[in-house]
Amino acid sequence: MSNIPADLRYAKSHEWLKLAADGTALVGITDYAQNSLGDITFAQLPKVGAALKAGETFGVVESVKAASDVYAPVSGTVLEVNKALDANPEKINQAPYTDAWLMKIKVANPADAAGLLSAEDYGKLTA
């Protein structure tokens, strides 16, 4: 059973979004995704300033098993990437919802977050 925090929204492609009141959001991959990938060895993240469309690939997470594209859960502009993952990509396995967020974005339309899955619905998807 994977960890699915109730305060996040989820994409069917296994990314999470934590929307802040100022319209910015942290994005990462779920506990289910990191567990499925196995030991993560590398994370390729987008460039700051990149404009992303919902559902578009923004990076790659590589593990000893496979490489997996990561998709933007909503449209927006990349404000920051988690540089700590350059030296320590394994943090994604250890703390996917806290220390190992992938990027911070300025969400184009914060209402779009409501179209993502709730924790309960994501739990059903991954059951």
DSSP file (Angstrom, degrees, kcal/mol; ACC not computed):
  #  RESIDUE AA STRUCTURE BP1 BP2  ACC     N-H-->O    O-->H-N    N-H-->O    O-->H-N    TCO  KAPPA ALPHA  PHI   PSI    X-CA   Y-CA   Z-CA
    1    1 A M              0   0    0      0, 0.0     2,-0.2     0, 0.0   126,-0.0   0.000 360.0 360.0 360.0 127.8    0.0    0.0    0.0
    2    2 A S        -     0   0    0    121,-0.1     2,-0.4   124,-0.1   124,-0.0  -0.503 360.0-102.9 -91.3 162.3    1.5    3.3   -1.0
    3    3 A N        -     0   0    0     -2,-0.2    28,-0.6     1,-0.0    29,-0.3  -0.698  37.1-179.3 -82.6 126.2    1.3    6.6    0.9
    4    4 A I        -     0   0    0     -2,-0.4   119,-0.1    27,-0.1   118,-0.0  -0.797  18.1-146.1-132.6  89.6   -1.3    9.0   -0.6
    5    5 A P    >   -     0   0    0      0, 0.0     3,-1.0     0, 0.0    -2,-0.0  -0.285   8.4-140.4 -58.9 137.0   -1.5   12.4    1.3
    6    6 A A  T 3  S+     0   0    0      1,-0.2   113,-0.4   113,-0.1   114,-0.1   0.692  94.5  64.9 -72.5 -20.2   -5.0   13.8    1.4
    7    7 A D  T 3  S+     0   0    0    111,-0.1     2,-0.2   112,-0.1    -1,-0.2   0.388  92.4  77.3 -88.3   5.9   -3.9   17.4    0.8
    8    8 A L  S <  S-     0   0    0     -3,-1.0     2,-0.3    10,-0.1   111,-0.3  -0.700  70.5-134.2-110.8 163.8   -2.5   16.8   -2.7
    9    9 A R  E     -A   17   0A   0      8,-2.2     8,-2.4    -2,-0.2     2,-0.4  -0.860  24.9-147.2-112.4 154.1   -4.1   16.3   -6.1
   10   10 A Y  E     -AB  16 117A   0    107,-2.3   107,-3.3    -2,-0.3     2,-0.3  -0.939   8.4-142.3-131.3 143.0   -3.0   13.5   -8.4
   11   11 A A    >   -     0   0    0      4,-2.7     3,-2.0    -2,-0.4     4,-0.2  -0.719  29.2-121.0 -94.7 152.0   -2.6   12.9  -12.2
   12   12 A K  T 3  S+     0   0    0     -2,-0.3    -1,-0.1     1,-0.3   104,-0.0   0.735 114.3  65.5 -63.0 -20.5   -3.4    9.4  -13.6
   13   13 A S  T 3  S-     0   0    0      2,-0.1    -1,-0.3    58,-0.0    58,-0.2   0.283 124.0-102.7 -86.8  10.6    0.2    9.4  -14.8
   14   14 A H  S <  S+     0   0    0     -3,-2.0    16,-2.4     1,-0.3     2,-0.3   0.760  77.6 130.1  78.1  30.4    1.3    9.3  -11.1
   15   15 A E  E     - C   0  29A   0     14,-0.2    -4,-2.7    -4,-0.2     2,-0.3  -0.833  43.7-145.5-103.8 153.1    2.4   12.9  -10.5
   16   16 A W  E     -AC  10  28A   0     12,-2.6    12,-1.5    -2,-0.3     2,-0.4  -0.835   6.3-157.2-115.0 157.6    1.2   14.9   -7.5
   17   17 A L  E     -AC   9  27A   0     -8,-2.4    -8,-2.2    -2,-0.3     2,-0.6  -0.999   6.4-166.3-135.6 130.6    0.5   18.6   -7.2
   18   18 A K  E     - C   0  26A   0      8,-2.5     8,-1.9    -2,-0.4     2,-0.4  -0.916  18.3-157.0-118.1 103.2    0.4   20.8   -4.1
   19   19 A L  E     - C   0  25A   0     -2,-0.6     6,-0.2     6,-0.2     2,-0.2  -0.643   3.0-153.4 -85.7 130.3   -1.3   24.0   -4.9
   20   20 A A    >   -     0   0    0      4,-3.3     3,-1.8    -2,-0.4    -1,-0.0  -0.600  30.2-108.2 -96.8 162.8   -0.5   27.1   -2.8
   21   21 A A  T 3  S+     0   0    0      1,-0.3    -1,-0.1    -2,-0.2     4,-0.0   0.750 116.1  62.8 -62.4 -24.7   -2.9   30.0   -2.3
   22   22 A D  T 3  S-     0   0    0      2,-0.1    -1,-0.3     1,-0.1     3,-0.1   0.382 120.7-103.5 -84.4   6.0   -0.6   32.3   -4.4
   23   23 A G  S <  S+     0   0    0     -3,-1.8    84,-2.5     1,-0.4     2,-0.2   0.551  85.1 120.0  85.4   6.6   -1.2   30.1   -7.5
   24   24 A T  E     - D   0 106A   0     82,-0.2    -4,-3.3    52,-0.0    -1,-0.4  -0.652  42.7-166.2 -96.2 162.3    2.2   28.4   -7.4
   25   25 A A  E     -CD  19 105A   0     80,-2.3    80,-2.7    -6,-0.2     2,-0.4  -0.999  19.9-134.2-149.4 145.6    2.4   24.6   -7.0
   26   26 A L  E     -CD  18 104A   0     -8,-1.9    -8,-2.5    -2,-0.3     2,-0.4  -0.788  26.0-163.2 -92.1 144.4    5.0   22.0   -6.2
   27   27 A V  E     +CD  17 103A   0     76,-2.5    75,-3.0    -2,-0.4    76,-1.6  -0.985  20.7 142.5-130.5 139.7    5.0   18.9   -8.5
   28   28 A G  E     -C   16   0A   0    -12,-1.5   -12,-2.6    -2,-0.4     2,-0.3  -0.888  48.1 -84.3-154.3-173.8    6.6   15.5   -7.9
   29   29 A I  E     -C   15   0A   0     71,-0.4   -14,-0.2    -2,-0.3   -15,-0.1  -0.783  48.3-107.5-102.8 153.3    6.0   11.8   -8.5
   30   30 A T     >  -     0   0    0    -16,-2.4     4,-2.5    -2,-0.3     5,-0.2  -0.190  22.3-111.4 -76.2 165.0    3.9    9.7   -6.2
   31   31 A D  H  > S+     0   0    0    -28,-0.6     4,-2.3     1,-0.2     5,-0.2   0.883 120.9  55.5 -59.2 -40.1    5.0    7.1   -3.7
   32   32 A Y  H  > S+     0   0    0    -29,-0.3     4,-2.2     2,-0.2    -1,-0.2   0.922 108.7  47.6 -59.3 -45.0    3.4    4.5   -6.0
   33   33 A A  H  > S+     0   0    0    -19,-0.2     4,-2.1     2,-0.2    -2,-0.2   0.932 112.5  46.7 -65.1 -46.6    5.5    5.7   -8.9
   34   34 A Q  H  X S+     0   0    0     -4,-2.5     4,-1.8     1,-0.2    -1,-0.2   0.884 113.0  50.5 -65.1 -35.7    8.8    5.7   -7.1
   35   35 A N  H  < S+     0   0    0     -4,-2.3    -1,-0.2    -5,-0.2    -2,-0.2   0.892 110.3  49.6 -67.3 -39.8    8.0    2.3   -5.7
   36   36 A S  H  < S+     0   0    0     -4,-2.2    -2,-0.2     1,-0.2    -1,-0.2   0.863 112.1  48.8 -66.0 -36.4    7.2    0.9   -9.1
   37   37 A L  H  < S-     0   0    0     -4,-2.1    28,-0.7     1,-0.2    29,-0.3   0.836  97.2-153.1 -73.5 -33.1   10.4    2.4  -10.6
   38   38 A G     <  +     0   0    0     -4,-1.8     2,-0.4    -5,-0.2    -1,-0.2  -0.612  58.5  10.4  88.9-156.0   12.7    1.0   -7.9
   39   39 A D  S    S-     0   0    0     -2,-0.2    25,-1.8     1,-0.1     2,-0.3  -0.418  77.5-140.3 -66.1 113.2   16.0    2.6   -7.0
   40   40 A I  E     +G   63   0B   0     -2,-0.4    23,-0.3    23,-0.2    53,-0.1  -0.584  27.1 172.3 -80.4 132.3   16.1    6.0   -8.7
   41   41 A T  E     +     0   0B   0     21,-2.6     2,-0.3    -2,-0.3    22,-0.2   0.549  61.3  15.4-115.3 -14.4   19.5    7.0  -10.1
   42   42 A F  E     -G   62   0B   0     20,-1.6    20,-3.0    47,-0.2     2,-0.4  -0.975  50.7-161.2-163.1 143.7   18.8   10.2  -12.1
   43   43 A A  E     -G   61   0B   0     -2,-0.3     2,-0.6    18,-0.2    18,-0.2  -0.976   7.6-160.2-132.0 121.0   16.2   12.9  -12.6
   44   44 A Q  E     -G   60   0B   0     16,-3.3    16,-1.7    -2,-0.4    14,-0.1  -0.896  20.9-171.3 -98.5 119.3   16.2   15.1  -15.6
   45   45 A L        -     0   0    0     -2,-0.6    14,-0.1    14,-0.2    36,-0.1  -0.695  22.9 -98.0-112.7 162.1   14.2   18.3  -14.8
   46   46 A P        -     0   0    0      0, 0.0     2,-0.3     0, 0.0    -1,-0.1  -0.171  42.3 -95.2 -73.6 169.7   12.9   21.1  -17.0
   47   47 A K    >   -     0   0    0      1,-0.1     3,-2.1    33,-0.0    31,-0.2  -0.634  43.8-101.4 -82.6 142.5   14.6   24.5  -17.4
   48   48 A V  T 3  S+     0   0    0     -2,-0.3    31,-0.2     1,-0.3     3,-0.1  -0.422 111.9  31.0 -60.1 135.3   13.4   27.4  -15.2
   49   49 A G  T 3  S+     0   0    0     29,-2.7    -1,-0.3     1,-0.3    30,-0.1   0.243  84.7 141.7  96.4 -12.1   11.1   29.6  -17.3
   50   50 A A    <   -     0   0    0     -3,-2.1    28,-2.6    27,-0.1     2,-0.5  -0.389  48.9-134.3 -64.7 137.6    9.8   26.7  -19.5
   51   51 A A  E     -E   77   0A   0     26,-0.2     2,-0.4    -3,-0.1    26,-0.2  -0.842  26.1-164.4 -93.5 125.8    6.1   26.9  -20.3
   52   52 A L  E     -E   76   0A   0     24,-3.6    24,-2.1    -2,-0.5     2,-0.4  -0.862  11.8-148.1-114.7 145.3    4.4   23.6  -19.8
   53   53 A K    >   -     0   0    0     -2,-0.4     3,-2.3    22,-0.2    19,-0.4  -0.866  39.8 -91.5-105.9 145.6    1.0   22.3  -21.0
   54   54 A A  T 3  S+     0   0    0     -2,-0.4    21,-0.1     1,-0.3     3,-0.1  -0.301 114.5  18.6 -54.8 132.6   -1.0   19.9  -18.9
   55   55 A G  T 3  S+     0   0    0     17,-3.6    -1,-0.3     1,-0.3     2,-0.2   0.336  95.9 127.7  87.4  -6.6   -0.1   16.3  -19.9
   56   56 A E    <   -     0   0    0     -3,-2.3    16,-2.7    16,-0.2    -1,-0.3  -0.585  68.1-105.5 -84.4 144.0    3.2   17.3  -21.6
   57   57 A T  E     + H   0  71B   0     14,-0.2    14,-0.3    -2,-0.2    -4,-0.1  -0.483  39.9 170.8 -64.9 132.0    6.4   15.6  -20.7
   58   58 A F  E     -     0   0B   0     12,-3.0     2,-0.3     1,-0.3    13,-0.2   0.488  59.5 -20.8-119.2  -8.3    8.6   17.8  -18.5
   59   59 A G  E     - H   0  70B   0     11,-1.2    11,-2.6   -14,-0.1     2,-0.4  -0.975  58.0-106.7-175.7-174.1   11.3   15.4  -17.5
   60   60 A V  E     -GH  44  69B   0    -16,-1.7   -16,-3.3    -2,-0.3     2,-0.5  -0.997  12.5-157.9-138.0 139.7   12.6   11.9  -17.0
   61   61 A V  E     -GH  43  68B   0      7,-2.7     7,-2.6    -2,-0.4     2,-0.4  -0.987  17.5-161.9-116.7 125.1   13.2    9.8  -13.9
   62   62 A E  E     +GH  42  67B   0    -20,-3.0   -21,-2.6    -2,-0.5   -20,-1.6  -0.855  11.9 174.0-110.7 142.5   15.6    6.9  -14.3
   63   63 A S  E     -G   40   0B   0      3,-3.0   -23,-0.2    -2,-0.4   -25,-0.1  -0.749  51.5 -92.3-130.7-179.8   16.0    3.9  -12.1
   64   64 A V  S    S+     0   0    0    -25,-1.8   -26,-0.1    -2,-0.2   -24,-0.1   0.749 127.1  42.1 -66.1 -21.6   17.9    0.7  -12.2
   65   65 A K  S    S-     0   0    0    -28,-0.7     2,-0.3     1,-0.3    -1,-0.2   0.862 124.8 -26.8 -90.4 -41.9   14.8   -0.8  -13.8
   66   66 A A        -     0   0    0    -29,-0.3    -3,-3.0     2,-0.0     2,-0.4  -0.968  51.3-107.0-164.5 168.0   13.7    1.8  -16.3
   67   67 A A  E     -H   62   0B   0     -2,-0.3     2,-0.4    -5,-0.3    -5,-0.2  -0.937  35.7-168.1-108.8 139.7   13.4    5.4  -17.5
   68   68 A S  E     -H   61   0B   0     -7,-2.6    -7,-2.7    -2,-0.4     2,-0.1  -0.993  18.4-127.7-134.2 130.7   10.0    7.0  -17.1
   69   69 A D  E     -H   60   0B   0     -2,-0.4     2,-0.4    -9,-0.2    -9,-0.3  -0.390  21.3-143.3 -67.6 151.8    8.7   10.3  -18.5
   70   70 A V  E     -H   59   0B   0    -11,-2.6   -12,-3.0    -2,-0.1   -11,-1.2  -0.967  14.5-150.1-119.6 140.0    7.2   12.7  -16.1
   71   71 A Y  E     -H   57   0B   0     -2,-0.4   -14,-0.2   -14,-0.3   -60,-0.1  -0.835  19.7-110.6-117.0 144.5    4.2   14.8  -17.1
   72   72 A A        -     0   0    0    -16,-2.7   -17,-3.6   -19,-0.4   -16,-0.2  -0.575  20.3-155.2 -70.0 123.8    2.9   18.2  -16.1
   73   73 A P  S    S+     0   0    0      0, 0.0     2,-0.3     0, 0.0    -1,-0.2   0.800  78.8   8.9 -71.9 -26.9   -0.3   17.7  -14.1
   74   74 A V  S    S-     0   0    0    -21,-0.1     2,-0.2   -20,-0.1   -19,-0.1  -0.921  90.4 -91.4-142.0 166.2   -1.5   21.3  -15.1
   75   75 A S        +     0   0    0     -2,-0.3    33,-2.2    34,-0.1    34,-0.5  -0.539  65.1 111.7 -79.0 148.3   -0.3   24.0  -17.4
   76   76 A G  E     -EF  52 107A   0    -24,-2.1   -24,-3.6    31,-0.3     2,-0.4  -0.982  61.2 -77.7 171.4-175.0    2.1   26.6  -16.1
   77   77 A T  E     -EF  51 106A   0     29,-1.9    29,-2.7    -2,-0.3     2,-0.4  -0.935  42.9-115.2-115.3 133.0    5.6   28.1  -16.1
   78   78 A V  E     + F   0 105A   0    -28,-2.6   -29,-2.7    -2,-0.4    27,-0.3  -0.522  34.7 172.2 -70.5 121.6    8.6   26.5  -14.3
   79   79 A L  E     -     0   0A   0     25,-3.1     2,-0.3    -2,-0.4    26,-0.2   0.753  65.4  -4.8 -96.0 -33.1    9.7   28.8  -11.4
   80   80 A E  E     - F   0 104A   0     24,-1.7    24,-2.8   -33,-0.1    -1,-0.4  -0.989  55.8-147.7-160.3 149.3   12.2   26.5   -9.8
   81   81 A V  E     - F   0 103A   0     -2,-0.3     2,-1.4    22,-0.2    22,-0.2  -0.907  36.4-104.1-120.6 157.0   13.6   22.9  -10.0
   82   82 A N    >   -     0   0    0     20,-2.1     3,-1.7    -2,-0.3     4,-0.3  -0.630  35.8-178.0 -83.7  91.3   14.8   20.9   -7.1
   83   83 A K  T >> S+     0   0    0     -2,-1.4     3,-1.6     1,-0.3     4,-0.6   0.719  73.1  75.4 -64.4 -22.0   18.6   21.1   -7.6
   84   84 A A  H 3> S+     0   0    0      1,-0.3     4,-1.7     2,-0.2     3,-0.4   0.772  86.1  64.8 -60.9 -24.4   19.2   18.8   -4.6
   85   85 A L  H <4 S+     0   0    0     -3,-1.7    -1,-0.3     1,-0.2   -42,-0.2   0.705  85.5  72.1 -74.8 -18.1   18.1   15.9   -6.8
   86   86 A D  H <4 S+     0   0    0     -3,-1.6    -1,-0.2    -4,-0.3    -2,-0.2   0.940 113.7  24.9 -58.1 -46.8   21.1   16.4   -9.1
   87   87 A A  H  < S+     0   0    0     -4,-0.6    -2,-0.2    -3,-0.4    -1,-0.2   0.728 136.7  32.5 -90.0 -24.6   23.4   15.0   -6.4
   88   88 A N    ><  +     0   0    0     -4,-1.7     3,-1.9     1,-0.1     4,-0.2  -0.481  58.0 155.8-134.4  64.4   20.8   12.9   -4.5
   89   89 A P  T >   +     0   0    0      0, 0.0     3,-1.9     0, 0.0     4,-0.3   0.758  69.4  75.7 -63.3 -21.8   18.2   11.5   -6.9
   90   90 A E  T >> S+     0   0    0      1,-0.3     4,-1.5     2,-0.2     3,-1.1   0.667  73.4  81.6 -64.0 -14.8   17.5    8.7   -4.4
   91   91 A K  H <> S+     0   0    0     -3,-1.9     4,-3.4     1,-0.3    -1,-0.3   0.815  80.3  66.9 -58.1 -28.1   15.7   11.2   -2.3
   92   92 A I  H <4 S+     0   0    0     -3,-1.9    -1,-0.3     1,-0.2    -2,-0.2   0.877 103.4  44.1 -61.5 -36.1   12.7   10.5   -4.6
   93   93 A N  H <4 S+     0   0    0     -3,-1.1    -1,-0.2    -4,-0.3    -2,-0.2   0.848 119.3  43.1 -72.4 -34.3   12.6    7.0   -3.2
   94   94 A Q  H  < S+     0   0    0     -4,-1.5    -2,-0.2     1,-0.2    -3,-0.2   0.864 133.8   7.1 -83.7 -37.6   13.0    8.2    0.4
   95   95 A A    ><> +     0   0    0     -4,-3.4     5,-2.0    -5,-0.1     3,-1.1  -0.455  63.5 164.7-147.3  65.7   10.7   11.3    0.5
   96   96 A P  T 3 5S+     0   0    0      0, 0.0   -67,-0.2     0, 0.0    -1,-0.1   0.740  81.5  41.8 -62.8 -22.9    8.6   11.7   -2.6
   97   97 A Y  T 3 5S+     0   0    0    -69,-0.1    -5,-0.1     4,-0.1     4,-0.0   0.505 126.0  23.0-102.1  -4.5    6.2   14.2   -1.1
   98   98 A T  T X 5S+     0   0    0     -3,-1.1     3,-1.0     3,-0.0    -3,-0.1   0.553 128.4  15.8-123.1 -87.7    8.5   16.4    0.9
   99   99 A D  T 3 5S+     0   0    0      1,-0.2   -15,-0.1    -8,-0.1    -7,-0.1   0.715 120.6  59.7 -67.4 -21.6   12.3   16.7    0.1
  100  100 A A  T 3 < +     0   0    0     -5,-2.0   -71,-0.4    -9,-0.3    -1,-0.2  -0.037  63.5 143.4-107.6  31.7   12.0   15.3   -3.4
  101  101 A W    <   -     0   0    0     -3,-1.0   -73,-0.3     1,-0.1   -16,-0.1  -0.382  41.1-147.8 -59.1 151.5    9.6   17.6   -5.2
  102  102 A L        -     0   0    0    -75,-3.0   -20,-2.1     1,-0.3     2,-0.3   0.879  62.4  -7.4 -94.2 -45.0   10.7   18.0   -8.8
  103  103 A M  E     -DF  27  81A   0    -76,-1.6   -76,-2.5   -22,-0.2     2,-0.5  -0.984  50.4-134.5-151.2 160.1    9.6   21.5   -9.7
  104  104 A K  E     -DF  26  80A   0    -24,-2.8   -25,-3.1    -2,-0.3   -24,-1.7  -0.978  32.9-174.2-114.2 130.1    7.7   24.6   -8.6
  105  105 A I  E     -DF  25  78A   0    -80,-2.7   -80,-2.3    -2,-0.5     2,-0.8  -0.887  32.6-125.4-125.3 155.5    5.4   26.1  -11.2
  106  106 A K  E     -DF  24  77A   0    -29,-2.7   -29,-1.9    -2,-0.3   -82,-0.2  -0.907  42.0-131.1 -92.0 111.5    3.3   29.2  -11.6
  107  107 A V  E     - F   0  76A   0    -84,-2.5   -31,-0.3    -2,-0.8   -32,-0.0  -0.474   7.5-147.7 -72.5 129.8    0.0   27.5  -12.5
  108  108 A A  S    S+     0   0    0    -33,-2.2   -32,-0.1     1,-0.3    -1,-0.1   0.913  91.8  10.8 -63.3 -44.6   -1.7   29.1  -15.5
  109  109 A N    >   -     0   0    0    -34,-0.5     3,-2.7     1,-0.1     4,-0.3  -0.829  67.3-163.0-138.2  96.5   -5.2   28.4  -14.3
  110  110 A P  G >  S+     0   0    0      0, 0.0     3,-1.5     0, 0.0     4,-0.3   0.756  87.8  69.4 -53.5 -26.2   -5.4   27.2  -10.6
  111  111 A A  G >  S+     0   0    0      1,-0.3     3,-1.4     2,-0.2     4,-0.3   0.750  83.1  73.8 -63.8 -22.2   -8.9   25.9  -11.1
  112  112 A D  G X  S+     0   0    0     -3,-2.7     3,-1.7     1,-0.3     4,-0.3   0.777  80.5  71.5 -62.0 -25.6   -7.4   23.2  -13.3
  113  113 A A  G X  S+     0   0    0     -3,-1.5     3,-1.6    -4,-0.3    -1,-0.3   0.811  86.2  65.7 -60.8 -28.7   -6.1   21.5  -10.2
  114  114 A A  G <  S+     0   0    0     -3,-1.4    -1,-0.3    -4,-0.3    -2,-0.2   0.731  91.9  63.3 -66.0 -21.0   -9.7   20.5   -9.4
  115  115 A G  G <  S+     0   0    0     -3,-1.7    -1,-0.3    -4,-0.3    -2,-0.2   0.562  88.1  89.5 -80.1  -8.2   -9.7   18.3  -12.5
  116  116 A L  S <  S-     0   0    0     -3,-1.6  -105,-0.2    -4,-0.3     2,-0.1  -0.366  91.3 -84.5 -82.7 168.5   -7.0   16.1  -11.0
  117  117 A L  B     -B   10   0A   0   -107,-3.3  -107,-2.3    -2,-0.1    -1,-0.1  -0.435  36.3-127.7 -75.0 144.4   -7.7   13.1   -8.8
  118  118 A S     >  -     0   0    0   -109,-0.2     4,-2.7    -2,-0.1     5,-0.2  -0.354  34.3-101.1 -75.5 169.1   -8.4   13.3   -5.1
  119  119 A A  H  > S+     0   0    0   -113,-0.4     4,-2.3  -111,-0.3     5,-0.1   0.904 125.2  51.9 -58.7 -41.3   -6.3   11.1   -2.8
  120  120 A E  H  > S+     0   0    0      2,-0.2     4,-1.7     1,-0.2    -1,-0.2   0.929 112.1  44.5 -62.6 -45.7   -9.3    8.8   -2.5
  121  121 A D  H  > S+     0   0    0      1,-0.2     4,-2.1     2,-0.2    -2,-0.2   0.877 112.5  51.5 -68.4 -36.7   -9.7    8.5   -6.3
  122  122 A Y  H  X S+     0   0    0     -4,-2.7     4,-2.0     1,-0.2    -1,-0.2   0.893 106.9  54.8 -65.7 -37.8   -5.9    8.1   -6.8
  123  123 A G  H  X S+     0   0    0     -4,-2.3     4,-0.7    -5,-0.2    -1,-0.2   0.894 108.0  48.7 -60.1 -40.2   -6.0    5.3   -4.2
  124  124 A K  H >< S+     0   0    0     -4,-1.7     3,-0.6     1,-0.2    -1,-0.2   0.894 109.3  53.7 -65.9 -39.8   -8.7    3.5   -6.2
  125  125 A L  H 3< S+     0   0    0     -4,-2.1    -2,-0.2     1,-0.2    -1,-0.2   0.876 115.7  38.4 -61.6 -38.7   -6.6    3.9   -9.4
  126  126 A T  H 3<        0   0    0     -4,-2.0    -1,-0.2     1,-0.2    -2,-0.2   0.445 360.0 360.0 -96.6  -0.2   -3.6    2.3   -7.8
  127  127 A A    <<        0   0    0     -4,-0.7    -1,-0.2    -3,-0.6    -2,-0.1   0.496 360.0 360.0 -67.4 360.0   -5.3   -0.4   -5.8
